[in-house]
């Protein structure tokens, strides 16, 4: 079965509302579902999903397509990878010819990680060597129930325990190295990357083990060790706990972003189920996209120190550019989420939301307290805020934030604007095709039964816009297939197709058979007009070169054609 056939099978069994609903909060509106677009800073719901046609389209940024196009865009996959991942999810068989090497490698890496997770779990709960890990969990107040739910494990103080286990399991050790589990020595042999550590499996948004984080038990450095970047693990696009907590966050309508594994687990243990954790890295646009998809209000939980403030400064533009405006919770001095919830309980932790500040207000207030109100202090405050302002891409949002800063600094917005490098986003959509061309293509997409006749009448010849022409070529090659059932590898064309399908058909109110006849007549006349112009040129050339008989023949043809018009 080829990829195109597999894609068709996927669209038969996958409900686009269910798939997109895992990442975007959707609300029914008539025949469609609406939500905030996960692909741009959407201020109001412009992201439309049509269950009947199984397509989506954002009328803000222009992204659209079918369930496969969404999977490609959201998970940053190519067409083949998206088809294969969805096929496995819905138990649709893939032939060896369609299952590419890259996708096979990714699948193998996920499988190796799952084997390693089970091995580490066994050592933690069913072996003497795991006693140190069990004792540590007890000290941190984490129950076996919570630890098992998140798949925690233990790596012993050994260089070859995992190596031996994987070798006995028939695993290619080179692939285990690629998964980040093993390290290769100079002599070509392998040793375990994680040793004497409590291990936290890191799952992607689909629940697959992409990597691990390890906390040293006892003395040693580094305190935390993570899987390096691999084909399936990118710390900038995965949030710890997201798979386990996303349902609770979506239901509650709010969520907390914390900084560590144990912070999240302690909160979960205490009954605070609405949190995610970063993986020792700054928040990225990919993280913000994941958070935005849950349709929640977000609270960033930071320590009340310089490091916490710097983390807020880094996070602010990332959230702003994703259309998110989180609030900042500053914990009392000396506390992190783990210690706070263990000492004060979940009710007190939830109560921290009441005193949370919008992140930009927090930054201005914090900086104002650090600098004097004289000229030098105001200039220093501006220098601190400038990188945040310059990172904001939305021109309207930038204008609003400039107003806030200008008011605090007591200077004009125009002067402030001159002091920053503006890098606002340009519109995503390219130059639009002439309306007449687009209307013709829209018509045959909404009424494909007339496509064959109009192509024969010369429709392709009058379409000059490259995107519309490419789309029409695909429709020509796919006659007999409904346009709504097409899965295109080119996301730009898929977006254009979805936009047309979700828009009203052109020439509304006119019977389509009448419109088709008029288009066909117009195409015929246009072709005749082009022939007339060509004949005139040929007549002039024949007369100029003294070929009188040829000129007379061409003139008779010209007169006959004129009479027919």
N, C-alpha and C positions, 0 to 999 in steps of 0.2 A: 504494500500500500504506500503510495507516494505521499509527500507532505501535503499536497493540495487536497487529496482525498481524506487524509487524517484531519486536516483543518475543517473540512466539511462535516466530518463525523463529530468533531468537538462542538461545532455550532448547533448540531442537532440535539446534543444532550446538556450543554452548559447554558445556564440562565445568566445572561449578562448582568441582570439586577443583583443576583446573589453574589457573583464574582466581584463586581465593583463595590457592592455594599459591604464587603469585608474591609475595604480601605476608605470608603467615602460614605459619610452619613447622608442617606437619600430620603427624601420625603415625596410622597405621591402628589402630583399636581395634574389632574385630568388624566390624559392617556400616558403622560410621561412621569418620570421621577426627576427631581431636581436636587442639586447639592452644590457645595463649593468646589470649584475645580482644584484638583491636587497638583496641577501642572503650572499654575501661575497664581499671582496674588489676587485672588478673586474676592471682591468686596461684597457682592451679593450673588446668590445662586444663579450661575449662568451655565452650569454643567448639566446637560440634559441626557437622560437615559430613556430609550424607548424600548419597552419590553416586547412589544408586538413585532418590531422589526429587528430586535436584538442588536441595536447600535447605540452609540453614545456620541455626543458632540458638545464641545464648549463654545458658546457663541461669544465668549470673551477673547480667548487666545486662538481659536480655530482648530484645536486638536480634536480628533474624532476617529471613529471607526467601529470595528466589531470587538468582540471579547478578546480576540487574539491581539488586535492592535492595542487595546488597553493593557494587556499583560506585557506586551513588548515595551510600551512607554513607561509603565509604572515600575517594572522590575529591571529596566535597562537591558533587555534581551533583544537578540535579532529574531527574525521570523521563525527560523528553524528551531531555535532554543525555546521560544514561547510555545510553539506547536507541540514540541516533545514534552515539555513540562506539563502542559494541560492534558496531553494524551495520557501521561502516567497518572495524573490526578483522577481522570475519569475512566481509567482501565481500558483505554483504547490501544490495541496492539500496534506496535511499530515494527516494520520490517527492518532488517539489518541495513538495507540499502538507504533507508530514510533516516536512520539513527546515526547522525554524524559523530565524528571523532570527538569534537569539542563537547557535545552534549553527553556522550558516553563517559568522558573523563569527569565531568561535573557529577554525574550520577554516581560514579565509582568513589569520588571523594566524599560525597555525602554518606555513602554506605560505610566507608572506612571510619568516618567520624562516629557513626552510630555504633559500630563494633567497639570502638575505643570507649565510648560512653558507657556501654553495658559492662565492659571490663572494669572500668574505674568504679562504677556503682557496686559491682560485686566485691571489689576490694574494700570499699568503705563499710559495707554492711555485713559482709559474711567472711571476713578474714581478720586475723590477729593484727596484721600490719595496718589495717584501717582504724585501729583503736585510737590513734592520735587524732585522726580526723573526726571521729565520733565525739571525743572529749572536747575538741575545739568547738564543735557545733553546740554542745551542751553549755559551754562557757558563754557562747554568744546568745543563748536563749532560743535557739532554733530547734524546732521539733523534727522528729524523723518524718512526719507527714509532709511538712513543708519542703524539707530537703529532698525527699523522694519525688514530690510533685515537680520540682525543678531539675531533677535528674543529677543531683550533686554526687560527686565521686571522690576517690582518693588515689593519688599517684604515689607509690612508695619511694623510699630513698634508694632507688636502684636505677642503673643505667640501661638495663635490658629487659625489664619486666614486660613492657608493652611490645618491645621488639620481638621477644620470644612468643608472646601470645599471638601477635599478628602473623608471624612466620608459621606457627602451627595451624593458624586458620586459613593459610594459603593466600594471604594478602601480599600483593606486590609492594615490597618495602619502599621502592622508589616512589610509588603513589602515596604511601603514608608520609614520606618526606614532603611531597608536594602539598599534602593536606596540613602540613605544619606540625605533625605529631612527632616526627623523628628528625634528627640532625645527622648529616653525613660527616664522618671523619675523613681526614686526608687519605687514609688507606682504603676508602670506599665502604667501610662498615658503617653501621648506624647505631645511634644511642637515643634514649628517650629524652624528649625535650622537657617534659614535666616530671619533676622528682620532688618528693616530700612536700606535696601541695594538695590542698583541698581544691577540687576542680569544679568549675561552674560551666556546664555546657551552654553555649551561646546559640540560640535558635533563630532562624530567619523568620520572616512574617508568615511563612507557610508551615512552620513547626519543624523544619529539618535542622539537624545539628550542623552548623556552618563552621564552628570553631570552639575553643575553650579559653577560659580565664582561670589562672591558678594562683591561689594565695598560699604563700609559704607557711608551713607549720613550724613554729619555733623561730630561731634566729636564722638570718640569711638574706641575701639580696639577689635579684630584686624582690621586693615584697609581693608585687603582683607581676605575673607573666602571662601574656596573651599569645594566642595563635598569631603568627605573622600574616601578612596579606597573602591570600591564596585565590585561585579562581572562584572559590565559593564563599570566601570570608573577606569582607571589606568593612573594616570597623567604622568607616564613615557612613555606612548605609544600614547598619544594624543597631538596634537598641536592645539592651538586655531586658528580658521580661516582657517585651512587646507582645509576643505570641500568647503568653499566659494571661496578660492583663487587659488586652485591647477590648474584650467584650465588656468587662466591668467599667472601663473608662467610657466607652460609648454609651453605656446605660446610665452612668452617673452624670455625664455631660461635663466632666472636668478630670484633670489628671495632674500628677506631680512628676517633674523631671528631677531625678537625684543623680548623684555622681558615681555611686559604687554598687557592686553586687550585693554586699551585705546590708547596705542601706535599704535597698529594695526588698530583700528577703526579710529583714526585721520589720519593715512596714507591713509586708504581707502577713507575716506571723501574727502581728498585732491586730489584723483585720482591716488594714488600709490597703485595699487591693488595686487602687487606681494609680499606679506609678510605673515609670520606666526609668532605666539608668543608662547613662552614656558609658562607653567602654574605654575610659582613660583618654578620651580625645575631645576636642572642642566640638560643639554642635555643628552639623553640616547642613547644606540645603537638602540632602537626601533624608536626613533625620527629620527636618522640618516638614518635608512632604509626607512622611509616615504619620507624624503627629497631626498634621492638618487633616488627613484622611479620616480621622476619628471624630471630627466635628466637635471637639471639646474645648473648654477653656483651660488654659495651661498655667501652671504655677511652677516657677523655677525655684528650687530649694537650694540655697547657698549658705555656706558658713559666713558668719559676720566678721570677715577679715579681708585683707587686701586681695587674696586669691579669689575670694567669692565675688568681689567687685569686678576684677578683671574678667572672670568668667561671664559675668553679666554683660560687660562691654563687648566681648566677642560674640555672645549669643544674639544680642539685640538686632543687628542688621540681617542676620540669617532668618530670624523670625519675621521681621518686617517684610522682607522680600518674598516671604511665603504667604503674606497676608495674615500673619498671626501676631497678636499683641499680648504676650504673656505677662503675668504679674509675678513679682519677686517676693519670695518669703525669705527673710533673714532670720536664721535661728539664733537663739540666745548664745552669747559668747561661751565657747567651750563645748558646744553641742554639735553633733551631726544628726541626721535623721534617725540613725540607729540608736544613739544614746538618748535622744529626746523622747522617742516613742516608748523606749523601755522604761524611762524614768517617769514620764508624765501620762502615757497612755494614748490611745488612738483619738479620743474625743478632743484632747488638748492639741493634737497634731492637726486635726481637721479645723480647729478653731483658728489656726494660724492664717487661714485663707482670708479671714475678716480684716486683717491688718496688712494684707499684701498690697504692694504698689505696682502700678503699670510700669514696665521696665524702663521706659524713657524718663518718666517722672522720677523714678528711683535714682537713675544715673545723675540727673541734674541736681537733685537734692543732695546726693552723696558728694558730688564734686563741689557744690556750693559751700558745703561745710569744710572742705579741705583748703579752699583758696580764699584769700582776703577779697573784699569787695572793691578794691582799688583797681586802677587800670591794668597793672601787671597781673593781678589775680584773675580778672575777667578774661584777659588774653590767654592765660594758662588754662582756664576752664574751656575756652574755645578750642585750644590745641588738643585737649583730651577728647572732646566730642567730635572733632573734625573727621577722624577715620570712620566713625559710626555714620555720620551724615553722608560722607562720600560713598559709602557702601550701599546706600539706599537707592534702589533702581526705579521705584515707582515715582513718577514726577509729582503726583498729587500728594502722596504721603510725604515726600521730601519737603514740599511746600508747607505742609502742616507742621512738621518737625522744625523747620527753619523758623517758623513763627514762634514756636515755644522758646527756642534758644534765643532768638532776637529779643523777645520780651525779657528774658532773664538777664541778658547781657546789656540791655538798654541801648541797642543799636538798631539800625534799620535792616530789614530783611534783604534789601538790595545789596547793602555792604557785606552782609554775611554771605550772600550767594557768591559774591565776587571772591570770597576767601576760600571757597572749596572747589574741587574738581567734580563737576557734575557728570555722572555716568548713567543717566536714566535709560531704561530699556526702550528700544524702538519697538513698534508694533510687530507682532510675530508674523502676521499675514503679509504676503508679498503683494505686488501690484495686481489689482483685480483685472480680470479679462473684460473686454468690451461686453456690455450688457446683452447685446443681440446674440453674440456667440454663446454666452453662458446660458441664455434662455433656450437655445436650441439643444444644448447638451442636457440641461435640466429636463427638457420635455422627454427625450428618449430614455432618461433614467426613470422618470415617473411612469412613462408609458412605453416600456421596452418592446411591446408588440409591433410598434411602428419603426423600430430600429433598422431592420433589414431593408425596407423600401427606401428609407431616407438615406441610408448609406449608398444604396445603388443609385440614388438621384444625385449623389455628389456631396453629401454632408461633410465628409472628412476634409474635402478640398477647401471648404470655407472657414474651417476652424484654424486660426493661426496661433492662438494662445497655447503654449507648449504643454501646460498642465491639463487643460481641457482636451487637447488633442491626444495626449497620452492616455487619459481616462477613456476617451472614445475608442482608441485602439484596443484597449482591454475589453471594453464592452463588445466590440466587433468580434474579438477572438473568443468571447464567452457567450455568444448568442444561445439562448435556451436556458441560461442560468439567470435567476432573478438578481438584479444589481444588489439587493440587500443581502444576498447570500455570498457575495464575493469577499474573499480575504486577500488583501493586497499587501505585498511585502514593503511597498513604498508607503511609509506612514503619512507623507504629505498628501498623496493621492487618496489614501484611505480616509483622511480627514475631510478632504474636499467632497468625496462621495457621501460621507455621513452627513455633512452639512446640507447637501442638496436633498438627501432623502428625508431629513427632518424639517426641511423648509416646504412651504406650500408649493404645489406645482405651478409652473408659469401658465399664463393665459387662463387663469381661473375663470369659471363661468362659461367658457367656450367648450363645446363638445370636442373631445380629443381627436375624433376622426376628421372633423372640420379643420382643426389646427394642423393635423398631419398633411391634409390635402393642400392647405395654403403654403406650408413649408416646402412641400414637394414642388408646387408650382413656382414658388420663389426661387428654389434651387435651379429648376429648369430654365427659368428666365435669366438667372444670373449666369448660368453656363452659356446660354445663347448670347448674352451681352458680351461675355468674354470672347466668344467666337467672332462676333461682329468686329470687335476691336482688333482682333488678330487679322481678320480679313482685310480691314482697312489698311493696316500696315503692309500686308502682302501686296495689295493692289498698288499702293504707292511705289513699292520697291519694283514691281513688274513694269510699271509705266516708266519709271526712271531709267530702267535698263533696256527699254525698247522691246519688251516681250508682250506685244499687244494681245495675242490670242490668250495667253495666260491671264492677262489683266481682265479681259472680257469674261472669261470663265469664272474668275473670282468675283467679279462684279455681279454676275447673274446669281451666284450663290448668296452673295451679300443681300441682294434685293429679295430673294425668296425667304431668307431668314428674317428680314425686317418685316415682311408681310405676316409671318407667323406670330410675331410678338404683339 
